[in-house]
Amino acid sequence: MGAVSPSPARVRIDRWLWAARFFKTRSLAAEAIQAGHVEINHVRAKAAKEVGPGDVVELTVGEQRWCVVVRDVEERRGPATRARELYEETPESLARRERQRAERRLAPVPGADLGARPTKRNRRRIDRVRRGGEAPRGGS
């Protein structure tokens, strides 16, 4: 059995974001960095920038905005339980994400109210229009 190598002191931000499971692939992490969605210590990051314990990383994943403090670094992606040990989310960030989650839960879903189910007669008219057949006749 080989000896377990200790964690490196610093690692590239794209590797760390992938290992911490913020992104599914390193290339997605690199794209987010390139697009300007990642900051390290309040400075826009580049993919080769290295992070270490104590650094503050701010990132946007989809519509979610995260602000985390790096606790440990890993070059390889491991289990999700290990990934959660790599960072600690700031209380402000956690509160903001919880508030956004509650707002999304309470917000009406666009297009959810489609009205009543079409009658058989209306369904036939819809099918005729979709097939490019004759236009629906006037009347009810």
N, C-alpha and C positions, 0 to 999 in steps of 0.2 A: 504494500500500500504506500502511495506517495504522501508526502507531507502536504498539509494544507497551507497554501501560500497566503500571507496576510493581505488585507485589502490595500490597494495602492493609496497613496496620500491624496492624489488628485487624478481626475479622469476627464476626458472630453465631455462637454455638455450633451452632445448628441447621444453618446453611449450611456450617460447617466440617465437621461430622460427615457431611453429605451429600457434600461435595467430597472428603473423605478416604475415602469409600466404606465407612463403617461401616453406613450405611443406604441402601436403594435410593431412597427419596424423602425430601424435606425434611419431609413430614408425618409419616412414620414416625420421623424423628429428633425432631421436636417432641413426638410422643406419648411417646417414651422419656424425654425431658426432663421432661415433665409428670408422668409416672409416678414420677419420682425415681430413674431409673436412671443419671443423669449427674451427676458432681460436677466442679467446677473448683477446683483448689487446695484440696481437701478441704471445699468448701462446695457444698451442693446447688444445681444450676444452674437458671436459667430460660431460656426460648428466646431472649430478647433479650440475654442476657449475652454479652459479647464476649470472645474469646480472642485471644491473640497469642503470638508466639514466647516459649518459656520456661514457659508455663502447663502445669500438670499436669492432665490430664483422665482421670478414672476413669469407666468406663462398663460397663454390662452389656448384651450383645447376645445374646438367647436365654439359653443357659446359660454363655456365655463371659464372663469378667470381664477387661477390659482396663485397663491403666494405662499411659498414653502421655504423652510430653512433646511439646508442640507445637513443631515446628521452623519451619514456615512456614504462611501462611494463603492461602486461595484463596476467591474468591466463587463461582467457576464450577466445575462438575464436569468434570474432564479425564480423561485416560487413567489406567489403574490404576498405571502406573509413576510418574506424577506424584503420584498420591494417596499412594503409599508414602513419598514424600519429604516429605510434610506433617507426619509425626510419627515419633517413635522410641519403640518400646516399651521399658519398663524391664526389666532383667534378671529381676527378681522376677516380673513379670507373665508374661514369656515362659516362665520355668521352670514357673509354675503352670499355664499353658495346655498345655504339653507333658506335664506330669504327668496332667492331666485327659484329654488325648487318649489317653495310654497306658492309663489306667484304663478308658476307654470301649472301647478295642480289646480288652482282656482280659475285660471283663464279659460274662457270658452274655446272649444276646438273649432277652428274655421271649417265650414262645410259640414259640420256634424248634423245640422238640422236640414235634412234633404226633403222634408215634407212627407206627405203620405206616399204609400207604396202605389205605383201606377196600377190602374185597372187593366183588365185584359185588353180592352179596346185601346187604351192609351199605349200599352206595350206594343201592340201591333202597329200603331202609328209610328212609334219610335223606331221599331225595327225597319219599317218601310223607308223612313227617312235615312237611316244609317246605310241601308243597302243601295240607296240612290234611286229608289223607285219613285213613284209619284209623290208629289207633295201632299201633305195632309189636307183634306177637304175642309171647307169652312163649316161652321156649325159646331155643335158640342160633341 
